Amino acid sequence: MGNVTRPVRELKGFRRVRLAPGETVTVSFRLGSDDLAFFGRDNTLIVEPGEFHLWVGGSSEAGLHGAFRSSRPWRREPRRDAVRPLLDPPR
């Protein structure tokens, strides 16, 4: 079971490609840790280990499907200096 409830699908690596009828083209993109990360219960950016599924196509009903596995958890502690101004009372 995951750290928090997540959407079944999320849009990542979007790129619009226009093709003429019968034309084919190879499109590639990278998904990095930041693309897979989400904020956990403690507001830390994390990637949980497990299997990730991806779909490629022209809509959310895309039929081209693949999967890959992340075996190690990843975590980024929040930057305190980025949040500090929000926590300090106005003067």
Summary of the structure (lengths in Angstrom):
residues: 91
radius of gyration: 18.2
end to end distance: 44.7
largest distance: 64.7
contacts: 132
relative contact order: 0.18
helix: 13%
strand: 24%
